[in-house]
Amino acid sequence: MNDCGAGWVMHKQTGVSVVDIQGNTAIPVEMYRSTFVRGLAIVPIRAAKPVGAVEVYWSKPHRATEDEMKLLQGIADGAAAAMNAVTLQLELQQNAQARSVELEAAQQEIAELSLRDELTGLCNRRGFSILAEQQLRMTARIHAVPWLLCACIDGLKPINEGLGRQAGDKLLQTAAKVLRDAFRGQDVLARVGGNEFAVFGISQALPDYFDDRLQLYIDAYNASSAETVALSMTACLVHGEPSERAIFEDLWVRAEQGLRKKQDARQTRKAAKSQA
């Protein structure tokens, strides 16, 4: 800046014309002394807060005329306008990108909400069907066993009526946590109805122990919990065969039917016990 005419002009925010740098003492021109330059004119790009300068040189002493200075300033003003346009375009692009990111995030959130149960954080029935169908399509390629477990919380209605909806909601969240702990990360977990849950997965071997595994986790929770309401769930596990192309709806119907039979049997035992 100290030995540069352009820097001096930007600092002073005004144009200047030097007839002959050899006799000049008004502005710093040391950098020009070893060049062909004798006369020069410099104007700032942008009068307020300059971002650069436009210079013109002559190889012999020359006093820039008023018209030449106006022409030079016009060039600088044009450069300033072009730079402003580029800056504005970049800002618009950045704003558009930011809005696009926000829009994508909002759309992702909406999509997530449309596939998730808000209370438990598990998939809802729609999300469960979509993700389970995706996994089911892989079974034929990798010769795996598709399986589906349906489960429901026992006695949720009396809990809601006797202790309030908040207690029932807490039990639903507890059931969701137990399911997460009991099953694998790649399995699809969902709350598919008021007190009903479902888990879908694929395995290399028959998953006959998964319903027993769930009961073990329920027992472990009840043994360690200080809650007054114990968790009880009835579950039914069904599976397809690696050699056949399983259909999700078939698995679903079989699991639902099996679950209803187990619930009926439980109610029968409960009624018999109360009469004894």
Helices and strands as residue ranges (DSSP letters): H 5-12, E 16-18, G 21-23, G 30-32, E 39-45, E 52-58, H 66-115, H 125-142, E 145-153, H 156-163, H 165-182, E 188-191, E 196-203, H 210-224, E 233-239, H 248-275
